[in-house]
Amino acid sequence: MAAPSMVFTGRYAALRLCVDLIEELAEQMSPEDGCFSIIDSLDETAESVIAFTPWGLDRLNEMLDERRSQLI
Protein backbone atom coordinates (compact mmCIF):
# COMPACT_ATOMS: atom_id res chain seq x y z
CA MET A 1 0.00 0.00 0.00
CA ALA A 2 1.39 3.41 -0.95
CA ALA A 3 1.90 6.05 1.70
CA PRO A 4 -0.72 8.79 1.74
CA SER A 5 0.23 11.94 -0.14
CA MET A 6 -2.24 14.24 1.62
CA VAL A 7 -4.09 14.65 4.89
CA PHE A 8 -7.33 16.37 5.83
CA THR A 9 -7.86 18.60 8.86
CA GLY A 10 -10.28 17.81 11.64
CA ARG A 11 -12.37 20.76 10.47
CA TYR A 12 -12.64 19.22 7.01
CA ALA A 13 -13.61 15.87 8.55
CA ALA A 14 -16.30 17.49 10.70
CA LEU A 15 -17.79 19.26 7.68
CA ARG A 16 -17.61 16.17 5.48
CA LEU A 17 -19.13 13.84 8.07
CA CYS A 18 -21.55 16.45 9.48
CA VAL A 19 -20.55 15.84 13.10
CA ASP A 20 -18.98 17.87 15.88
CA LEU A 21 -17.31 15.09 17.86
CA ILE A 22 -14.26 14.60 15.63
CA GLU A 23 -11.79 15.46 18.40
CA GLU A 24 -13.44 12.98 20.78
CA LEU A 25 -13.18 10.20 18.19
CA ALA A 26 -9.63 11.21 17.23
CA GLU A 27 -8.51 10.61 20.83
CA GLN A 28 -9.34 6.93 20.28
CA MET A 29 -7.27 6.74 17.09
CA SER A 30 -3.55 6.31 16.44
CA PRO A 31 -1.26 6.98 13.48
CA GLU A 32 -1.96 3.41 12.34
CA ASP A 33 -5.63 4.44 12.10
CA GLY A 34 -4.71 7.41 9.89
CA CYS A 35 -4.86 10.12 12.57
CA PHE A 36 -2.02 12.59 13.17
CA SER A 37 -1.26 15.83 14.99
CA ILE A 38 0.34 18.58 12.95
CA ILE A 39 2.39 21.28 14.64
CA ASP A 40 3.33 24.38 12.67
CA SER A 41 5.80 25.98 15.06
CA LEU A 42 8.93 25.29 17.09
CA ASP A 43 7.31 27.08 20.03
CA GLU A 44 6.66 24.65 22.89
CA THR A 45 3.24 26.20 23.47
CA ALA A 46 2.16 25.81 19.84
CA GLU A 47 -1.24 24.26 19.33
CA SER A 48 -1.59 21.20 17.17
CA VAL A 49 -4.14 20.47 14.47
CA ILE A 50 -5.69 17.05 14.03
CA ALA A 51 -5.31 15.58 10.54
CA PHE A 52 -6.56 12.41 8.88
CA THR A 53 -5.38 10.41 5.91
CA PRO A 54 -8.03 9.27 3.42
CA TRP A 55 -8.05 5.91 5.24
CA GLY A 56 -8.39 7.80 8.53
CA LEU A 57 -11.56 9.47 7.24
CA ASP A 58 -12.94 6.02 6.39
CA ARG A 59 -12.05 4.82 9.89
CA LEU A 60 -13.80 7.85 11.41
CA ASN A 61 -16.91 7.02 9.42
CA GLU A 62 -16.79 3.43 10.70
CA MET A 63 -16.48 4.69 14.28
CA LEU A 64 -19.48 6.95 13.75
CA ASP A 65 -21.51 4.04 12.37
CA GLU A 66 -20.57 1.96 15.44
CA ARG A 67 -21.59 4.79 17.75
CA ARG A 68 -24.90 5.30 15.94
CA SER A 69 -25.72 1.58 16.12
CA GLN A 70 -25.18 1.65 19.90
CA LEU A 71 -27.75 4.43 20.23
CA ILE A 72 -30.48 2.44 18.49
HELIX and SHEET records of a PDB file:
HELIX    1   1 GLY A   10  LEU A   17  1                                   8    
HELIX    2   2 ILE A   22  ALA A   26  1                                   5    
HELIX    3   3 PRO A   31  ASP A   33  5                                   3    
HELIX    4   4 PRO A   54  LEU A   71  1                                  18    
SHEET    1   A 3 PHE A   8  THR A   9  0                                        
SHEET    2   A 3 SER A  48  PHE A  52 -1                                        
SHEET    3   A 3 CYS A  35  ILE A  39 -1                                        
END                                                                             
